[in-house]
């Protein structure tokens, strides 16, 4: 059984910055125009008592997946990797077979939020790729904006045995204090027990310069009520979070909320749920290199 005392950051990124490759980092995001590697994150882990993390893709290429896997091979503090593969490829079985040889590769993600078609995930070729993930034991991270939640709801209902996790609470419009439509859709997607949710990406959806910890309570209230304490996991979204907050501040927002409203669930939110969802037991028990 995995040790519940292990603290896991379920969502962070690494990159060697390249203007062309990371063109989503615009002129307002100068703090991100640097290299961010495991040695840069180590001090944050030490200061906040985080043991390890799940490194998530930030670029849509197999090169990115292999880059993260190489980092994971060399770092004992990367518990798992969420990479990218072309799920719509006619060669998807071949690629999943190839990637199944990497122990720390736990799942995949597509940057659906950037797709102009809000129903992108319901395309036949994309769903075919999703249908192949379970056989290889891979999870899928859902990265969307609220307007894409209806498609996400339909997707997870079509694949009830596939493990899904919603990144960043589906990016509610915290800065604008829009909550009603998002709330109804979050409750709907959470009704599918194969879906988890990451408590991540909050500060970058708020006012970057004027947020307060209590700004996030209404949104956290919704996901705790909807998903329950067994399907929620802390994620820092470092280094993207640096646009609005430090690593310590991001952890404090979730930790303070849990301490106030669900103290008995702290081990679950900060480790056990991520270990279960991403099947990190081997890593947690020191068996995965």
C-alpha positions in Angstrom: 0.0 0.0 0.0 1.3 3.4 -0.9 2.4 5.6 2.0 -0.1 8.4 2.6 2.6 10.6 4.1 4.2 11.3 0.7 3.4 14.8 -0.5 2.9 15.0 -4.3 2.5 18.0 -6.5 0.3 16.6 -9.2 0.9 19.3 -11.8 4.0 21.2 -12.8 6.2 21.8 -15.9 9.8 21.9 -17.0 11.3 23.4 -20.1 14.4 24.7 -21.8 13.0 28.0 -23.1 12.8 28.4 -26.9 10.9 31.4 -28.4 9.5 29.3 -31.3 8.6 26.3 -29.2 7.0 28.2 -26.4 5.2 30.9 -28.4 2.3 30.9 -25.9 4.5 32.8 -23.5 3.8 36.4 -24.6 5.2 39.8 -23.8 3.3 39.9 -20.5 4.9 36.7 -19.3 8.6 37.7 -19.1 9.1 35.8 -15.8 8.5 32.5 -17.8 11.1 33.2 -20.5 13.8 31.2 -18.7 14.8 27.6 -18.4 12.9 25.7 -15.6 14.4 22.4 -14.6 14.3 19.9 -11.6 17.2 21.6 -9.8 15.2 24.9 -9.9 12.2 23.3 -8.3 14.2 21.4 -5.6 14.4 24.4 -3.2 10.7 25.0 -3.5 10.0 21.4 -2.6 12.3 21.6 0.4 10.7 24.8 1.6 7.1 23.5 1.3 7.7 19.8 2.3 6.7 18.4 -1.1 8.4 15.1 -1.8 7.9 14.7 -5.6 5.8 15.8 -8.5 4.1 14.8 -11.8 5.7 16.7 -14.7 3.1 17.6 -17.3 3.7 18.5 -21.0 3.7 22.1 -22.1 4.5 21.5 -25.8 2.6 19.2 -28.2 5.3 17.0 -29.5 6.8 13.5 -28.8 10.0 15.4 -28.4 8.5 17.0 -25.3 7.4 13.6 -23.9 10.9 12.2 -24.3 12.4 15.3 -22.8 10.3 14.9 -19.7 11.0 11.2 -19.5 14.7 11.9 -19.7 14.4 14.3 -16.8 12.4 11.8 -14.8 15.0 9.1 -15.4 17.6 11.4 -13.8 15.5 12.9 -11.0 14.2 11.0 -8.0 11.7 13.7 -7.3 9.7 13.3 -10.5 7.2 10.6 -9.7 5.5 10.5 -13.1 5.1 12.2 -16.4 2.1 13.3 -18.4 3.3 13.6 -21.9 1.8 14.2 -25.4 1.1 11.8 -28.2 -1.0 12.4 -31.3 -4.2 10.7 -30.2 -5.7 11.2 -33.6 -2.9 9.4 -35.4 -3.8 6.2 -37.3 -0.5 4.9 -35.7 -1.8 5.5 -32.2 -1.5 1.8 -31.1 2.1 1.7 -32.3 3.0 4.9 -30.4 1.2 3.8 -27.2 3.0 0.4 -27.4 6.3 2.3 -27.7 5.6 4.6 -24.8 4.3 1.8 -22.6 8.0 0.8 -22.1 8.6 3.9 -19.9 7.7 3.2 -16.3 7.3 6.8 -15.3 5.0 7.8 -18.2 1.6 7.7 -16.5 -0.7 9.5 -19.1 -1.2 12.0 -21.8 -2.6 15.5 -22.4 -3.6 17.6 -25.3 -3.8 21.4 -25.1 -7.5 21.4 -26.0 -8.0 24.9 -24.6 -6.2 26.2 -27.7 -8.3 24.4 -30.2 -10.8 26.7 -32.0 -13.3 23.9 -32.2 -15.0 23.6 -28.8 -16.0 20.0 -29.7 -12.5 19.0 -30.6 -12.5 16.1 -28.1 -15.6 14.6 -29.7 -13.9 14.2 -33.1 -14.0 10.5 -34.1 -10.2 10.2 -34.6 -9.5 11.8 -31.2 -12.0 9.6 -29.4 -10.4 6.6 -31.1 -7.1 7.5 -29.4 -8.8 8.0 -26.1 -10.4 4.6 -26.4 -6.9 3.0 -26.6 -5.5 4.5 -23.5 -7.1 2.1 -20.9 -5.5 -0.9 -22.5 -2.0 0.5 -21.8 -2.9 1.9 -18.4 -2.6 5.5 -19.3 -4.6 8.4 -17.9 -5.8 11.5 -19.7 -5.6 15.1 -18.4 -8.4 17.4 -19.6 -7.1 21.0 -20.2 -10.0 23.2 -21.2 -11.8 26.5 -20.7 -15.3 26.5 -19.3 -16.9 26.8 -22.7 -15.5 23.4 -23.6 -16.9 21.7 -20.5 -20.0 20.4 -22.4 -17.8 18.4 -24.8 -15.7 17.2 -21.9 -18.8 16.0 -20.1 -19.9 14.0 -23.2 -16.4 12.6 -23.6 -16.1 11.2 -20.1 -19.6 9.7 -20.3 -18.6 7.8 -23.4 -15.6 6.3 -21.7 -16.7 5.4 -18.2 -13.7 3.1 -17.5 -11.0 5.6 -18.6 -9.3 7.6 -15.9 -9.7 11.4 -16.5 -8.6 14.4 -14.5 -9.7 18.0 -15.1 -6.8 20.3 -14.9 -7.1 23.7 -13.2 -10.8 23.3 -12.3 -11.4 23.8 -16.0 -10.1 27.4 -15.6 -13.1 29.2 -14.1 -13.3 33.0 -14.7 -12.2 33.9 -11.2 -11.1 37.4 -12.1 -14.6 38.2 -13.4 -16.2 36.3 -10.6 -18.2 34.2 -13.1 -19.3 31.0 -11.3 -22.9 30.0 -12.0 -22.6 28.3 -15.4 -19.3 26.8 -14.5 -20.7 25.4 -11.3 -23.5 23.5 -13.0 -21.1 22.0 -15.5 -18.5 21.0 -12.9 -21.2 19.2 -10.9 -22.2 17.4 -14.1 -18.7 16.2 -15.0 -18.0 15.3 -11.4 -21.0 13.0 -11.5 -18.8 10.6 -13.4 -16.7 8.7 -10.8 -13.9 8.1 -13.3 -13.1 11.8 -13.3 -10.8 13.6 -10.8 -9.9 17.3 -10.5 -6.7 19.1 -9.9 -6.6 22.0 -7.4 -4.2 23.9 -9.6 -4.0 27.0 -11.9 -6.2 29.1 -9.6 -4.0 32.2 -9.3 -3.5 32.7 -13.0 -7.3 32.8 -13.5 -7.6 35.5 -10.9 -6.4 39.1 -10.9 -2.6 38.5 -11.0 -1.8 41.5 -8.9 -4.8 41.8 -6.5 -6.0 38.3 -5.6 -6.5 37.3 -2.0 -6.7 33.7 -0.7 -10.5 34.1 0.0 -11.1 34.8 -3.7 -10.8 31.1 -4.4 -13.1 29.8 -1.6 -16.3 29.8 -3.7 -14.6 27.8 -6.5 -13.0 25.4 -4.1 -16.3 25.0 -2.3 -17.9 23.8 -5.6 -15.2 21.2 -6.4 -15.0 19.8 -2.9 -18.8 19.5 -2.8 -18.9 18.0 -6.3 -15.9 15.7 -6.4 -15.5 14.9 -2.7 -12.2 14.5 -1.0 -11.2 11.3 -2.7 -11.0 12.7 -6.2 -9.1 16.0 -5.7 -5.4 16.6 -5.8 -3.1 19.6 -5.2 -1.1 20.9 -8.2 1.2 24.0 -8.2 1.2 24.6 -12.0 4.8 25.9 -11.4 6.4 27.8 -13.1 3.3 29.2 -14.8 2.0 30.1 -11.3 4.9 32.6 -11.0 2.9 35.0 -13.2 0.7 35.7 -10.1 2.2 33.9 -7.0 5.2 32.1 -5.6 5.2 28.3 -5.2 4.7 28.7 -1.4 1.7 31.0 -1.9 0.0 28.6 -4.3 0.4 25.7 -1.8 -0.8 27.9 1.0 -4.1 28.7 -0.8 -5.0 25.0 -1.0 -3.5 24.0 2.3 -5.3 26.8 4.2 -8.6 25.9 2.6 -8.2 22.2 3.5 -7.1 23.0 7.0 -10.2 25.1 7.5 -12.8 23.0 5.8 -11.5 19.4 5.3 -8.6 18.8 7.7 -9.1 15.0 7.7 -8.5 14.9 4.0 -5.1 16.6 3.9 -3.1 13.4 3.2 -5.5 12.6 0.4 -5.4 16.0 -1.3 -1.7 16.4 -1.0 -0.6 12.9 -2.0 -2.7 9.8 -1.7 -5.2 10.8 -4.4 -2.5 11.6 -6.9 -0.7 8.3 -6.1 -3.9 6.4 -6.7 -5.0 8.2 -9.9 -1.6 8.1 -11.6 -0.8 4.6 -10.2 2.4 5.9 -8.5 2.6 3.1 -5.8 5.8 1.7 -7.2 7.4 5.1 -7.1 6.0 5.8 -3.6 7.4 2.6 -2.3 10.8 3.3 -3.8 10.6 0.6 -6.5 10.5 2.7 -9.7 13.8 4.1 -11.0 
